[in-house]
Amino acid sequence: MLVRKNFAVLLVGAAVIAMPVFSQETPGHNEASVQAFGAFVKSTTDNGVQQGATNSGGILASYRFLLNERNGIELNYGTALNTQTYGFVNGTTGLNARSHEATAAYVLRFPMRRVTPFVLAGGGALVFDPNNAFAGNAQARPAFLYGGGADFHVTNRVFVRAGYRGLLYNSPNFDIPALNVDRMTHRAEPFAGIGFRF
């Protein structure tokens, strides 16, 4: 419960900090987008426990403030639902959990007439929240974010965004002693969606 409250405070704080950005007089320095993404987690092994996750999908919301034509700052929030799996010598167990991600990144853009490729790097946190309250505790993990993609211009204000994000973080164990894993893993997130420039 405490993790949820801290996560909510983090999101509200980010929104308050970003409010002056929304009041900019010059149009075109702000972008908001919504994307669908796939979540593919690499399996890792630690202390004899193999940890992974089922492939799933989620929703990602992004706000990008452009400092100039080539540089920007991006805030993201995403959520997905999957099963975290733990393999032991005598079998495998799974824990159904929702993951929340909140990240911020520097964006380097390469504007062209009809398409704008970009790369990004930053950090944030992943919060893993088990659906069954008796299964374990919600757990936050710091994450490193990298990625890239392109914006395909439909009009001056509307664009289609597609790309790839990668997240590096420690595997969750939900504070359950039997799931004693604490090893770096990787989540690949290919994404596509639509955005609006204002």
PyMOL CGO cylinders between C-alpha atoms (Angstrom):
from pymol import cmd
from pymol.cgo import CYLINDER

trace = [
    CYLINDER, 0.00, 0.00, 0.00, 2.88, 2.35, 0.84, 0.3, 1, 1, 1, 1, 1, 1,
    CYLINDER, 2.88, 2.35, 0.84, 4.46, 1.69, -2.56, 0.3, 1, 1, 1, 1, 1, 1,
    CYLINDER, 4.46, 1.69, -2.56, 1.19, 2.64, -4.31, 0.3, 1, 1, 1, 1, 1, 1,
    CYLINDER, 1.19, 2.64, -4.31, 0.97, 5.90, -2.35, 0.3, 1, 1, 1, 1, 1, 1,
    CYLINDER, 0.97, 5.90, -2.35, 4.62, 6.76, -3.12, 0.3, 1, 1, 1, 1, 1, 1,
    CYLINDER, 4.62, 6.76, -3.12, 4.04, 5.96, -6.79, 0.3, 1, 1, 1, 1, 1, 1,
    CYLINDER, 4.04, 5.96, -6.79, 0.94, 8.18, -6.86, 0.3, 1, 1, 1, 1, 1, 1,
    CYLINDER, 0.94, 8.18, -6.86, 2.87, 11.03, -5.19, 0.3, 1, 1, 1, 1, 1, 1,
    CYLINDER, 2.87, 11.03, -5.19, 5.63, 10.62, -7.82, 0.3, 1, 1, 1, 1, 1, 1,
    CYLINDER, 5.63, 10.62, -7.82, 3.12, 10.89, -10.69, 0.3, 1, 1, 1, 1, 1, 1,
    CYLINDER, 3.12, 10.89, -10.69, 1.33, 13.90, -9.20, 0.3, 1, 1, 1, 1, 1, 1,
    CYLINDER, 1.33, 13.90, -9.20, 4.69, 15.61, -8.58, 0.3, 1, 1, 1, 1, 1, 1,
    CYLINDER, 4.69, 15.61, -8.58, 5.75, 15.04, -12.19, 0.3, 1, 1, 1, 1, 1, 1,
    CYLINDER, 5.75, 15.04, -12.19, 2.44, 16.47, -13.41, 0.3, 1, 1, 1, 1, 1, 1,
    CYLINDER, 2.44, 16.47, -13.41, 2.79, 19.59, -11.23, 0.3, 1, 1, 1, 1, 1, 1,
    CYLINDER, 2.79, 19.59, -11.23, 6.36, 20.17, -12.44, 0.3, 1, 1, 1, 1, 1, 1,
    CYLINDER, 6.36, 20.17, -12.44, 5.22, 19.80, -16.05, 0.3, 1, 1, 1, 1, 1, 1,
    CYLINDER, 5.22, 19.80, -16.05, 2.26, 22.21, -15.73, 0.3, 1, 1, 1, 1, 1, 1,
    CYLINDER, 2.26, 22.21, -15.73, 4.21, 25.37, -16.69, 0.3, 1, 1, 1, 1, 1, 1,
    CYLINDER, 4.21, 25.37, -16.69, 5.32, 23.57, -19.84, 0.3, 1, 1, 1, 1, 1, 1,
    CYLINDER, 5.32, 23.57, -19.84, 1.69, 23.18, -20.96, 0.3, 1, 1, 1, 1, 1, 1,
    CYLINDER, 1.69, 23.18, -20.96, 1.18, 26.95, -20.73, 0.3, 1, 1, 1, 1, 1, 1,
    CYLINDER, 1.18, 26.95, -20.73, 3.88, 27.78, -23.31, 0.3, 1, 1, 1, 1, 1, 1,
    CYLINDER, 3.88, 27.78, -23.31, 2.73, 30.33, -25.87, 0.3, 1, 1, 1, 1, 1, 1,
    CYLINDER, 2.73, 30.33, -25.87, 4.60, 28.87, -28.86, 0.3, 1, 1, 1, 1, 1, 1,
    CYLINDER, 4.60, 28.87, -28.86, 2.78, 25.88, -30.40, 0.3, 1, 1, 1, 1, 1, 1,
    CYLINDER, 2.78, 25.88, -30.40, 4.77, 22.85, -31.47, 0.3, 1, 1, 1, 1, 1, 1,
    CYLINDER, 4.77, 22.85, -31.47, 7.01, 22.49, -28.40, 0.3, 1, 1, 1, 1, 1, 1,
    CYLINDER, 7.01, 22.49, -28.40, 4.74, 19.92, -26.73, 0.3, 1, 1, 1, 1, 1, 1,
    CYLINDER, 4.74, 19.92, -26.73, 3.85, 16.39, -27.82, 0.3, 1, 1, 1, 1, 1, 1,
    CYLINDER, 3.85, 16.39, -27.82, 1.49, 13.92, -26.19, 0.3, 1, 1, 1, 1, 1, 1,
    CYLINDER, 1.49, 13.92, -26.19, 1.11, 10.34, -27.40, 0.3, 1, 1, 1, 1, 1, 1,
    CYLINDER, 1.11, 10.34, -27.40, -0.48, 7.03, -26.49, 0.3, 1, 1, 1, 1, 1, 1,
    CYLINDER, -0.48, 7.03, -26.49, 1.08, 3.76, -27.59, 0.3, 1, 1, 1, 1, 1, 1,
    CYLINDER, 1.08, 3.76, -27.59, 0.39, 0.05, -27.27, 0.3, 1, 1, 1, 1, 1, 1,
    CYLINDER, 0.39, 0.05, -27.27, 3.49, -1.98, -26.43, 0.3, 1, 1, 1, 1, 1, 1,
    CYLINDER, 3.49, -1.98, -26.43, 4.61, -5.57, -26.12, 0.3, 1, 1, 1, 1, 1, 1,
    CYLINDER, 4.61, -5.57, -26.12, 6.53, -6.70, -23.02, 0.3, 1, 1, 1, 1, 1, 1,
    CYLINDER, 6.53, -6.70, -23.02, 9.13, -9.45, -23.47, 0.3, 1, 1, 1, 1, 1, 1,
    CYLINDER, 9.13, -9.45, -23.47, 11.27, -10.28, -20.42, 0.3, 1, 1, 1, 1, 1, 1,
    CYLINDER, 11.27, -10.28, -20.42, 14.60, -12.11, -20.57, 0.3, 1, 1, 1, 1, 1, 1,
    CYLINDER, 14.60, -12.11, -20.57, 14.88, -15.10, -18.20, 0.3, 1, 1, 1, 1, 1, 1,
    CYLINDER, 14.88, -15.10, -18.20, 17.59, -14.96, -15.54, 0.3, 1, 1, 1, 1, 1, 1,
    CYLINDER, 17.59, -14.96, -15.54, 18.87, -17.47, -12.98, 0.3, 1, 1, 1, 1, 1, 1,
    CYLINDER, 18.87, -17.47, -12.98, 20.04, -16.66, -9.46, 0.3, 1, 1, 1, 1, 1, 1,
    CYLINDER, 20.04, -16.66, -9.46, 20.46, -18.96, -6.43, 0.3, 1, 1, 1, 1, 1, 1,
    CYLINDER, 20.46, -18.96, -6.43, 19.10, -21.88, -8.47, 0.3, 1, 1, 1, 1, 1, 1,
    CYLINDER, 19.10, -21.88, -8.47, 15.85, -20.05, -9.29, 0.3, 1, 1, 1, 1, 1, 1,
    CYLINDER, 15.85, -20.05, -9.29, 15.08, -19.26, -12.93, 0.3, 1, 1, 1, 1, 1, 1,
    CYLINDER, 15.08, -19.26, -12.93, 12.97, -16.11, -13.17, 0.3, 1, 1, 1, 1, 1, 1,
    CYLINDER, 12.97, -16.11, -13.17, 11.09, -14.86, -16.20, 0.3, 1, 1, 1, 1, 1, 1,
    CYLINDER, 11.09, -14.86, -16.20, 7.69, -13.53, -17.22, 0.3, 1, 1, 1, 1, 1, 1,
    CYLINDER, 7.69, -13.53, -17.22, 4.98, -14.37, -19.71, 0.3, 1, 1, 1, 1, 1, 1,
    CYLINDER, 4.98, -14.37, -19.71, 4.89, -12.24, -22.85, 0.3, 1, 1, 1, 1, 1, 1,
    CYLINDER, 4.89, -12.24, -22.85, 2.20, -9.58, -22.59, 0.3, 1, 1, 1, 1, 1, 1,
    CYLINDER, 2.20, -9.58, -22.59, 1.16, -6.14, -23.75, 0.3, 1, 1, 1, 1, 1, 1,
    CYLINDER, 1.16, -6.14, -23.75, 0.32, -2.82, -22.21, 0.3, 1, 1, 1, 1, 1, 1,
    CYLINDER, 0.32, -2.82, -22.21, -0.44, 0.87, -22.68, 0.3, 1, 1, 1, 1, 1, 1,
    CYLINDER, -0.44, 0.87, -22.68, 2.16, 3.66, -22.60, 0.3, 1, 1, 1, 1, 1, 1,
    CYLINDER, 2.16, 3.66, -22.60, 1.35, 7.38, -22.29, 0.3, 1, 1, 1, 1, 1, 1,
    CYLINDER, 1.35, 7.38, -22.29, 4.09, 9.90, -23.12, 0.3, 1, 1, 1, 1, 1, 1,
    CYLINDER, 4.09, 9.90, -23.12, 4.54, 13.65, -22.84, 0.3, 1, 1, 1, 1, 1, 1,
    CYLINDER, 4.54, 13.65, -22.84, 7.49, 15.23, -24.63, 0.3, 1, 1, 1, 1, 1, 1,
    CYLINDER, 7.49, 15.23, -24.63, 8.69, 18.83, -24.28, 0.3, 1, 1, 1, 1, 1, 1,
    CYLINDER, 8.69, 18.83, -24.28, 10.94, 19.96, -27.13, 0.3, 1, 1, 1, 1, 1, 1,
    CYLINDER, 10.94, 19.96, -27.13, 13.75, 22.26, -25.98, 0.3, 1, 1, 1, 1, 1, 1,
    CYLINDER, 13.75, 22.26, -25.98, 14.53, 22.96, -29.63, 0.3, 1, 1, 1, 1, 1, 1,
    CYLINDER, 14.53, 22.96, -29.63, 14.21, 21.17, -32.96, 0.3, 1, 1, 1, 1, 1, 1,
    CYLINDER, 14.21, 21.17, -32.96, 16.67, 18.39, -32.03, 0.3, 1, 1, 1, 1, 1, 1,
    CYLINDER, 16.67, 18.39, -32.03, 16.48, 18.04, -28.23, 0.3, 1, 1, 1, 1, 1, 1,
    CYLINDER, 16.48, 18.04, -28.23, 13.66, 17.14, -25.88, 0.3, 1, 1, 1, 1, 1, 1,
    CYLINDER, 13.66, 17.14, -25.88, 12.68, 15.70, -22.51, 0.3, 1, 1, 1, 1, 1, 1,
    CYLINDER, 12.68, 15.70, -22.51, 10.08, 12.95, -22.20, 0.3, 1, 1, 1, 1, 1, 1,
    CYLINDER, 10.08, 12.95, -22.20, 7.92, 11.69, -19.30, 0.3, 1, 1, 1, 1, 1, 1,
    CYLINDER, 7.92, 11.69, -19.30, 6.26, 8.27, -19.59, 0.3, 1, 1, 1, 1, 1, 1,
    CYLINDER, 6.26, 8.27, -19.59, 3.80, 6.15, -17.69, 0.3, 1, 1, 1, 1, 1, 1,
    CYLINDER, 3.80, 6.15, -17.69, 2.99, 2.59, -18.71, 0.3, 1, 1, 1, 1, 1, 1,
    CYLINDER, 2.99, 2.59, -18.71, 1.11, -0.38, -17.31, 0.3, 1, 1, 1, 1, 1, 1,
    CYLINDER, 1.11, -0.38, -17.31, 1.02, -4.07, -18.22, 0.3, 1, 1, 1, 1, 1, 1,
    CYLINDER, 1.02, -4.07, -18.22, -0.29, -7.31, -16.73, 0.3, 1, 1, 1, 1, 1, 1,
    CYLINDER, -0.29, -7.31, -16.73, 1.64, -10.57, -16.86, 0.3, 1, 1, 1, 1, 1, 1,
    CYLINDER, 1.64, -10.57, -16.86, 2.71, -13.59, -14.81, 0.3, 1, 1, 1, 1, 1, 1,
    CYLINDER, 2.71, -13.59, -14.81, 6.14, -13.54, -13.18, 0.3, 1, 1, 1, 1, 1, 1,
    CYLINDER, 6.14, -13.54, -13.18, 7.48, -17.11, -13.35, 0.3, 1, 1, 1, 1, 1, 1,
    CYLINDER, 7.48, -17.11, -13.35, 9.93, -18.84, -11.00, 0.3, 1, 1, 1, 1, 1, 1,
    CYLINDER, 9.93, -18.84, -11.00, 11.45, -22.19, -11.95, 0.3, 1, 1, 1, 1, 1, 1,
    CYLINDER, 11.45, -22.19, -11.95, 12.75, -24.55, -9.28, 0.3, 1, 1, 1, 1, 1, 1,
    CYLINDER, 12.75, -24.55, -9.28, 14.23, -28.07, -9.60, 0.3, 1, 1, 1, 1, 1, 1,
    CYLINDER, 14.23, -28.07, -9.60, 10.85, -29.56, -8.64, 0.3, 1, 1, 1, 1, 1, 1,
    CYLINDER, 10.85, -29.56, -8.64, 8.68, -27.33, -10.87, 0.3, 1, 1, 1, 1, 1, 1,
    CYLINDER, 8.68, -27.33, -10.87, 7.63, -23.83, -11.82, 0.3, 1, 1, 1, 1, 1, 1,
    CYLINDER, 7.63, -23.83, -11.82, 5.35, -21.40, -10.03, 0.3, 1, 1, 1, 1, 1, 1,
    CYLINDER, 5.35, -21.40, -10.03, 3.83, -18.17, -11.32, 0.3, 1, 1, 1, 1, 1, 1,
    CYLINDER, 3.83, -18.17, -11.32, 2.66, -14.97, -9.70, 0.3, 1, 1, 1, 1, 1, 1,
    CYLINDER, 2.66, -14.97, -9.70, 0.15, -12.80, -11.58, 0.3, 1, 1, 1, 1, 1, 1,
    CYLINDER, 0.15, -12.80, -11.58, 1.16, -9.14, -11.22, 0.3, 1, 1, 1, 1, 1, 1,
    CYLINDER, 1.16, -9.14, -11.22, 0.51, -5.74, -12.74, 0.3, 1, 1, 1, 1, 1, 1,
    CYLINDER, 0.51, -5.74, -12.74, 3.58, -3.68, -13.53, 0.3, 1, 1, 1, 1, 1, 1,
    CYLINDER, 3.58, -3.68, -13.53, 3.63, 0.12, -13.58, 0.3, 1, 1, 1, 1, 1, 1,
    CYLINDER, 3.63, 0.12, -13.58, 6.49, 2.06, -15.12, 0.3, 1, 1, 1, 1, 1, 1,
    CYLINDER, 6.49, 2.06, -15.12, 7.30, 5.73, -14.66, 0.3, 1, 1, 1, 1, 1, 1,
    CYLINDER, 7.30, 5.73, -14.66, 10.31, 7.01, -16.59, 0.3, 1, 1, 1, 1, 1, 1,
    CYLINDER, 10.31, 7.01, -16.59, 11.94, 10.23, -17.77, 0.3, 1, 1, 1, 1, 1, 1,
    CYLINDER, 11.94, 10.23, -17.77, 14.35, 10.44, -20.70, 0.3, 1, 1, 1, 1, 1, 1,
    CYLINDER, 14.35, 10.44, -20.70, 16.45, 12.77, -22.81, 0.3, 1, 1, 1, 1, 1, 1,
    CYLINDER, 16.45, 12.77, -22.81, 15.43, 12.60, -26.48, 0.3, 1, 1, 1, 1, 1, 1,
    CYLINDER, 15.43, 12.60, -26.48, 17.70, 13.38, -29.44, 0.3, 1, 1, 1, 1, 1, 1,
    CYLINDER, 17.70, 13.38, -29.44, 15.71, 13.98, -32.65, 0.3, 1, 1, 1, 1, 1, 1,
    CYLINDER, 15.71, 13.98, -32.65, 16.70, 14.05, -36.33, 0.3, 1, 1, 1, 1, 1, 1,
    CYLINDER, 16.70, 14.05, -36.33, 13.89, 16.05, -38.01, 0.3, 1, 1, 1, 1, 1, 1,
    CYLINDER, 13.89, 16.05, -38.01, 13.15, 15.46, -41.70, 0.3, 1, 1, 1, 1, 1, 1,
    CYLINDER, 13.15, 15.46, -41.70, 10.24, 16.45, -43.90, 0.3, 1, 1, 1, 1, 1, 1,
    CYLINDER, 10.24, 16.45, -43.90, 7.91, 13.46, -43.39, 0.3, 1, 1, 1, 1, 1, 1,
    CYLINDER, 7.91, 13.46, -43.39, 9.60, 11.51, -40.60, 0.3, 1, 1, 1, 1, 1, 1,
    CYLINDER, 9.60, 11.51, -40.60, 11.57, 12.34, -37.45, 0.3, 1, 1, 1, 1, 1, 1,
    CYLINDER, 11.57, 12.34, -37.45, 13.79, 9.53, -36.14, 0.3, 1, 1, 1, 1, 1, 1,
    CYLINDER, 13.79, 9.53, -36.14, 14.87, 9.75, -32.49, 0.3, 1, 1, 1, 1, 1, 1,
    CYLINDER, 14.87, 9.75, -32.49, 16.92, 8.02, -29.80, 0.3, 1, 1, 1, 1, 1, 1,
    CYLINDER, 16.92, 8.02, -29.80, 16.36, 8.29, -26.06, 0.3, 1, 1, 1, 1, 1, 1,
    CYLINDER, 16.36, 8.29, -26.06, 17.99, 7.39, -22.74, 0.3, 1, 1, 1, 1, 1, 1,
    CYLINDER, 17.99, 7.39, -22.74, 16.91, 7.90, -19.15, 0.3, 1, 1, 1, 1, 1, 1,
    CYLINDER, 16.91, 7.90, -19.15, 15.69, 6.19, -16.02, 0.3, 1, 1, 1, 1, 1, 1,
    CYLINDER, 15.69, 6.19, -16.02, 12.81, 5.65, -13.68, 0.3, 1, 1, 1, 1, 1, 1,
    CYLINDER, 12.81, 5.65, -13.68, 11.12, 2.87, -11.78, 0.3, 1, 1, 1, 1, 1, 1,
    CYLINDER, 11.12, 2.87, -11.78, 9.08, -0.27, -12.32, 0.3, 1, 1, 1, 1, 1, 1,
    CYLINDER, 9.08, -0.27, -12.32, 6.54, -1.19, -9.64, 0.3, 1, 1, 1, 1, 1, 1,
    CYLINDER, 6.54, -1.19, -9.64, 5.36, -4.81, -9.51, 0.3, 1, 1, 1, 1, 1, 1,
    CYLINDER, 5.36, -4.81, -9.51, 2.02, -5.23, -7.76, 0.3, 1, 1, 1, 1, 1, 1,
    CYLINDER, 2.02, -5.23, -7.76, 0.76, -8.82, -7.23, 0.3, 1, 1, 1, 1, 1, 1,
    CYLINDER, 0.76, -8.82, -7.23, -2.97, -9.33, -7.81, 0.3, 1, 1, 1, 1, 1, 1,
    CYLINDER, -2.97, -9.33, -7.81, -3.27, -11.68, -4.86, 0.3, 1, 1, 1, 1, 1, 1,
    CYLINDER, -3.27, -11.68, -4.86, -2.61, -9.68, -1.66, 0.3, 1, 1, 1, 1, 1, 1,
    CYLINDER, -2.61, -9.68, -1.66, -1.51, -12.86, 0.14, 0.3, 1, 1, 1, 1, 1, 1,
    CYLINDER, -1.51, -12.86, 0.14, 1.08, -13.75, -2.50, 0.3, 1, 1, 1, 1, 1, 1,
    CYLINDER, 1.08, -13.75, -2.50, 3.64, -11.08, -1.65, 0.3, 1, 1, 1, 1, 1, 1,
    CYLINDER, 3.64, -11.08, -1.65, 4.34, -7.39, -1.34, 0.3, 1, 1, 1, 1, 1, 1,
    CYLINDER, 4.34, -7.39, -1.34, 4.36, -4.77, -4.08, 0.3, 1, 1, 1, 1, 1, 1,
    CYLINDER, 4.36, -4.77, -4.08, 7.93, -4.01, -5.02, 0.3, 1, 1, 1, 1, 1, 1,
    CYLINDER, 7.93, -4.01, -5.02, 9.59, -1.07, -6.77, 0.3, 1, 1, 1, 1, 1, 1,
    CYLINDER, 9.59, -1.07, -6.77, 12.73, -1.49, -8.87, 0.3, 1, 1, 1, 1, 1, 1,
    CYLINDER, 12.73, -1.49, -8.87, 14.88, 1.31, -10.31, 0.3, 1, 1, 1, 1, 1, 1,
    CYLINDER, 14.88, 1.31, -10.31, 15.28, 0.96, -14.08, 0.3, 1, 1, 1, 1, 1, 1,
    CYLINDER, 15.28, 0.96, -14.08, 17.57, 2.24, -16.83, 0.3, 1, 1, 1, 1, 1, 1,
    CYLINDER, 17.57, 2.24, -16.83, 15.73, 3.13, -20.05, 0.3, 1, 1, 1, 1, 1, 1,
    CYLINDER, 15.73, 3.13, -20.05, 17.08, 3.29, -23.61, 0.3, 1, 1, 1, 1, 1, 1,
    CYLINDER, 17.08, 3.29, -23.61, 15.43, 3.19, -27.02, 0.3, 1, 1, 1, 1, 1, 1,
    CYLINDER, 15.43, 3.19, -27.02, 14.66, 4.75, -30.33, 0.3, 1, 1, 1, 1, 1, 1,
    CYLINDER, 14.66, 4.75, -30.33, 12.05, 5.09, -33.02, 0.3, 1, 1, 1, 1, 1, 1,
    CYLINDER, 12.05, 5.09, -33.02, 10.46, 7.52, -35.42, 0.3, 1, 1, 1, 1, 1, 1,
    CYLINDER, 10.46, 7.52, -35.42, 7.53, 9.90, -35.69, 0.3, 1, 1, 1, 1, 1, 1,
    CYLINDER, 7.53, 9.90, -35.69, 5.72, 9.69, -39.04, 0.3, 1, 1, 1, 1, 1, 1,
    CYLINDER, 5.72, 9.69, -39.04, 3.97, 13.02, -39.74, 0.3, 1, 1, 1, 1, 1, 1,
    CYLINDER, 3.97, 13.02, -39.74, 0.32, 12.70, -40.79, 0.3, 1, 1, 1, 1, 1, 1,
    CYLINDER, 0.32, 12.70, -40.79, -0.38, 16.46, -40.52, 0.3, 1, 1, 1, 1, 1, 1,
    CYLINDER, -0.38, 16.46, -40.52, 1.49, 19.36, -38.86, 0.3, 1, 1, 1, 1, 1, 1,
    CYLINDER, 1.49, 19.36, -38.86, -0.05, 18.35, -35.53, 0.3, 1, 1, 1, 1, 1, 1,
    CYLINDER, -0.05, 18.35, -35.53, -0.80, 14.61, -35.78, 0.3, 1, 1, 1, 1, 1, 1,
    CYLINDER, -0.80, 14.61, -35.78, 1.83, 11.87, -36.04, 0.3, 1, 1, 1, 1, 1, 1,
    CYLINDER, 1.83, 11.87, -36.04, 2.20, 8.12, -35.75, 0.3, 1, 1, 1, 1, 1, 1,
    CYLINDER, 2.20, 8.12, -35.75, 4.99, 7.00, -33.41, 0.3, 1, 1, 1, 1, 1, 1,
    CYLINDER, 4.99, 7.00, -33.41, 6.69, 3.59, -33.55, 0.3, 1, 1, 1, 1, 1, 1,
    CYLINDER, 6.69, 3.59, -33.55, 9.85, 2.30, -31.93, 0.3, 1, 1, 1, 1, 1, 1,
    CYLINDER, 9.85, 2.30, -31.93, 11.55, 0.20, -29.31, 0.3, 1, 1, 1, 1, 1, 1,
    CYLINDER, 11.55, 0.20, -29.31, 12.24, 0.73, -25.59, 0.3, 1, 1, 1, 1, 1, 1,
    CYLINDER, 12.24, 0.73, -25.59, 14.49, -1.41, -23.43, 0.3, 1, 1, 1, 1, 1, 1,
    CYLINDER, 14.49, -1.41, -23.43, 14.42, -1.46, -19.61, 0.3, 1, 1, 1, 1, 1, 1,
    CYLINDER, 14.42, -1.46, -19.61, 17.19, -2.88, -17.40, 0.3, 1, 1, 1, 1, 1, 1,
    CYLINDER, 17.19, -2.88, -17.40, 16.21, -3.64, -13.78, 0.3, 1, 1, 1, 1, 1, 1,
    CYLINDER, 16.21, -3.64, -13.78, 16.52, -6.20, -10.99, 0.3, 1, 1, 1, 1, 1, 1,
    CYLINDER, 16.52, -6.20, -10.99, 14.07, -9.12, -11.10, 0.3, 1, 1, 1, 1, 1, 1,
    CYLINDER, 14.07, -9.12, -11.10, 11.21, -8.81, -8.59, 0.3, 1, 1, 1, 1, 1, 1,
    CYLINDER, 11.21, -8.81, -8.59, 10.90, -11.30, -5.71, 0.3, 1, 1, 1, 1, 1, 1,
    CYLINDER, 10.90, -11.30, -5.71, 7.93, -9.67, -3.89, 0.3, 1, 1, 1, 1, 1, 1,
    CYLINDER, 7.93, -9.67, -3.89, 9.82, -10.08, -0.56, 0.3, 1, 1, 1, 1, 1, 1,
    CYLINDER, 9.82, -10.08, -0.56, 9.09, -13.83, -0.61, 0.3, 1, 1, 1, 1, 1, 1,
    CYLINDER, 9.09, -13.83, -0.61, 12.13, -15.74, 0.77, 0.3, 1, 1, 1, 1, 1, 1,
    CYLINDER, 12.13, -15.74, 0.77, 11.56, -18.78, -1.49, 0.3, 1, 1, 1, 1, 1, 1,
    CYLINDER, 11.56, -18.78, -1.49, 11.81, -16.52, -4.56, 0.3, 1, 1, 1, 1, 1, 1,
    CYLINDER, 11.81, -16.52, -4.56, 15.29, -15.41, -3.61, 0.3, 1, 1, 1, 1, 1, 1,
    CYLINDER, 15.29, -15.41, -3.61, 16.27, -13.77, -6.90, 0.3, 1, 1, 1, 1, 1, 1,
    CYLINDER, 16.27, -13.77, -6.90, 17.83, -10.37, -7.24, 0.3, 1, 1, 1, 1, 1, 1,
    CYLINDER, 17.83, -10.37, -7.24, 19.47, -10.31, -10.62, 0.3, 1, 1, 1, 1, 1, 1,
    CYLINDER, 19.47, -10.31, -10.62, 19.59, -7.81, -13.48, 0.3, 1, 1, 1, 1, 1, 1,
    CYLINDER, 19.59, -7.81, -13.48, 17.12, -8.60, -16.26, 0.3, 1, 1, 1, 1, 1, 1,
    CYLINDER, 17.12, -8.60, -16.26, 15.91, -6.92, -19.45, 0.3, 1, 1, 1, 1, 1, 1,
    CYLINDER, 15.91, -6.92, -19.45, 12.44, -6.08, -20.74, 0.3, 1, 1, 1, 1, 1, 1,
    CYLINDER, 12.44, -6.08, -20.74, 12.02, -5.34, -24.45, 0.3, 1, 1, 1, 1, 1, 1,
    CYLINDER, 12.02, -5.34, -24.45, 9.09, -3.08, -25.38, 0.3, 1, 1, 1, 1, 1, 1,
    CYLINDER, 9.09, -3.08, -25.38, 8.36, -2.58, -29.09, 0.3, 1, 1, 1, 1, 1, 1,
    CYLINDER, 8.36, -2.58, -29.09, 5.60, 0.05, -29.38, 0.3, 1, 1, 1, 1, 1, 1,
    CYLINDER, 5.60, 0.05, -29.38, 3.34, 1.88, -31.82, 0.3, 1, 1, 1, 1, 1, 1,
    CYLINDER, 3.34, 1.88, -31.82, 0.69, 4.55, -31.36, 0.3, 1, 1, 1, 1, 1, 1,
    CYLINDER, 0.69, 4.55, -31.36, -0.57, 8.01, -32.22, 0.3, 1, 1, 1, 1, 1, 1,
    CYLINDER, -0.57, 8.01, -32.22, 0.39, 11.45, -31.00, 0.3, 1, 1, 1, 1, 1, 1,
    CYLINDER, 0.39, 11.45, -31.00, -0.55, 15.14, -31.13, 0.3, 1, 1, 1, 1, 1, 1,
    CYLINDER, -0.55, 15.14, -31.13, 1.74, 18.17, -31.29, 0.3, 1, 1, 1, 1, 1, 1,
    CYLINDER, 1.74, 18.17, -31.29, 0.60, 21.43, -29.66, 0.3, 1, 1, 1, 1, 1, 1,
]
cmd.load_cgo(trace, "trace")
